[in-house]
Amino acid sequence: MEISIFLQAFMLTLLAGISTAIGAFLAFFKTKDESRILSFGLGFSGGVMVYLSFVEILPKSIDYFSKVNSNNSDTFGVVCFFIGMLIAFGIDFLIPNDVNPHELKSQNEVYCELDSRHKYISKNHSIHRTAIFTAIAITIHNFPEGFATFVSALDNFTFGLSIAIAVAIHNIPEGLAVSLPIYHATGNKSQALKLTFLSGLAEPLGAVVGYFILAPILGEYTLAIGFGVIAGIMVFISIDSLLPNSKLNTKGHESVIGVLFGMGIMAFSLLLLK
């Protein structure tokens, strides 16, 4: 494999991961329309992920399976898809809700919780425990997302770019969920930024570690299984986290508009690439 292709895929994964820093900055400001913007962004990301999963990623899995076993390619692809969903569900099930980055709350809810327990946090220094568990949770969640971006970019840069954009948008509210409690418990912006940035680095790290583990056996079967599992993980993230949370902070139709824009832009871009 050419070094340039590897570096391009790594840079896409890195940029998607460190987009959590954008969420960290958002924790320092409160704007009138931030909930509507966040709702649109989450809906857009969910639309992109769902569309790509069913129109591009899952068909890629089935196509790779057809090259090695043409009789049962559809069945194998669908099985891997649901395995991916079960993997994502298992990760969410094992991580407590209070540090699970997919269990997002509205910013107002977070502020209310912080106001009620601020003295407790300051007195008992429990922010350190929270930061550790949150970092672990982010690492676990970002590992498959980073691997999905990385492997997709290795297969096709433009395809990987589409996934990287969706993952980056998805990571912004995760960065907010990490940064906001840290900042309001300590009053230290640099600490909130540093911990949020480091949590985002788990994504490219997980992608590279996962790749080197699978690189010796990376063939058509591995790619077929990988793309099927990736599709399942991305759909689960969308229906479990992105789409429900995109409706959390708004009473309007920003969420649905975001989904339609995400799907429409992906459909148009894929047509241009044919």
N, C-alpha and C positions, 0 to 999 in steps of 0.2 A: 504493500500500500504506500502511495506517495505521502511524504511527510506533510506537504501542503494541504492535502485533503484532511489528514488527521488534525492539523492545527486549525483549519477552518471549522471543523466540527467541534473542536474543543472550545474555540472562541465563542461560538454560538451558545454552547452550554454554559460557559462562564458568564456571558452577558445575561442570559436568562436567569441564572442563579443570583447574581448580584443586584437584580432588579428589586430584591427585598429592601435594598437601601432606599429606594424611592418611597416605600411604605414607611420607613423609619423617619424620613423627612416630613411626611404627612402627619406624623404624630405630634409634631411641634406646632402645627397650625390648625386652626378651625375656620373653615369658610362656609358661607351660606349654602352653596350648591354642592358641597363635597359628597353628600350622600347620593345625589343624582348622578354625578360623574362616576362614583364608585359602582353604582348599580349598573350603569351602562357598560363600564369596563368589564365587570364580572360576567354580565350577559354576553358581551362580545367574545370573551375568552371561552365561555362555555359553548357558544355557537360554533366557534372555530374548532374546538376539540371534538365535539360530537360529529360535526360534518366530516372532518378529516378522518376520524376513527372509522366511520361507516363507509365513506366513499373512497378513501385511499389506503389507510393502514390495514384494516381487516382484509380487503381485497388483495393487498400485497402478500399477506400471510397465506391466503388461499392459493395465490399464484405460485409462491415458492413451494407449497406443499404439492401442487400439481406437477411440479418438475421432478419430484422424487416419488410421489404416489398419486397418480392421476385419479384413481378410483374413489379415494376417500378424502380428497383435499378439502372439500367444503366442511365435512364433519370435523376434521382435525382443526381447521381454522376456527370454527365456532367453539369447539371444546377449549382451545387455548384462550379465546376471548373471555369465556366465563371463568376460566382459571385466573386470568388477570383481574377480573372483578372480585373474585374471592380473595386474592392476595391483598388488594386494596382494602377490602372490608376487614380482613384479618388485622391489618396494620392499624386501622382506625379503632377496632375493637380492643386492641391491646394497650392503646395509649389513653390515659385519663382525659376526660373532656376539657378540664381546666387548662391543660397544656397542649391540647390537640389543635394544630394550626388549621384544620378543616372545620373545627367547631367555632366558627367566627361569630362574634357578637357585633351589634351595632356600636358605633363609637360612643353614643350616649349611654348605652348599657355599661360599657367599660368604664366610662367616667364615673357613673353612679357607684359601681363596685369599688373603684379606687377611692372615692370619697369616704365610703363606709369603712374601709379597712386600711386606710393610709397610716394611721397611727400604729396599728398592729404590725404592718410591714416594716415601718421604720424601727420599731422597738425590737423586733425579733430577727431582723435581717433575713427574713424569709425570701427576699428577692433573689438571693444567691441560689437557693434551692430551686426556685421557680425558673431562673435563667438556665440552670443546668438541665432540668427536665424539658424545658422548651427547646433548648439546643438539640437534645437527643431526639425529640419528636420531629423537629424540622429535618434533621439528618435522615431519619428513617423515611419520612415522606418524600424528601427531595431525591433520594437515591433512584427510585424507578423513574421519576420525572426526568432527571438528568440523563439517565441511560436511554430513555425514549428519544430525547432530543439528539443525543450524541450518535446513536445508531442510525437514526433517520437521516441525519446530515451526512453520515458516511455513505449511505446508500444514494442519496440525492440531496445536494446542497439546498436547492430551492424548497424541497419538501421539508427538510430539517429547519429551514428558516421560518416556515409557517408554524411549525410546532413550537419553535423557540419563542416566537412572538406571543403565542397563546399562553405558554408556560410563564413568560415574563409578566404578562398582565395578571395571571393567576397568583404570582408571587408577591405582588405589591400589597394586597391586603394581609398576606401572611407576615410581611415585614412590619406592617402596622400593628398586627396582633402581638408581635414580639416586642417592638419598640415602645409602644404606648405604656404598658405597665411598668417597664423598667424606668422610663423617663419620669413618670409621675411619682414613682416610689423613691427615686434617688435624686431627681432634679438634675441629673448629669446627662447632657446631650451626647457627649463624646462616648460615654459608656453605652448608651442605647444604640448609637450608630455602630460602634465596634461590634457589639454582640449580634446585632441584626445582620451586619455585613458578613461576619464569620459564619452565621447560620446559612447564609446564601451560598457560601463557598462549598457547602456540603454537596451541592448539586453537581458541579464539575468534578469534584473529588469522587463522588459516587459513580459518575459516568465512566471515568477513566479506570477506576478499580474494577467496576463491572466488566468493562471491555477487556481488560487484560486477563481477567479470569476466563472469559469466554473466547478470547482471540484464538487460542490453539484449536478450538473446535468450531470456530465461526464458519459455517457453511450454509448450504441451502436449508437444511433441517433446522439449524440454530436460528437463522433469520426468519424462517416460517413460524417457529414457536415464539420467537421474540416479538415479531410484529403482532401476532395474535394476542399475546399477553399485554403488550403495550396498548392496543386498542381497548381492551377491557379495563385497564387501569385508568385510561383517560376518560372513558365514558363514566366510570364510577365517580371519579373526581368531579366531573361536570354535574351529574345528577344528585350527588350527595352533598356537594359543597358550593360550587360556583353558582348554579341556577337558583337553589333555595336562598343563598345569601345575597344574590343580586336583587331579590325582592324585599330584603330585610329593612332597608332604610328609606324606601320610597313608596308612595301610594300611586305613582304614575305608571307609565308604560316604558320607562327607560330600559328596564330589564329585557322586555320582549324586543324592543327596538335594537338593543345591543346584540341579542341573539340573531336577529334577522340580518343585521349588518355584518356580523361575524361570518355567518353562513354564506351570505351573498358575496362578500369579498373573496372568501376562499373559493367559492364556485367559479367566480369570474377569473381569478388568478390561475386556477387549474385549467380552465378552458384555454387561456392564453398559452399555457405550457404544452398543450397537446400538439 
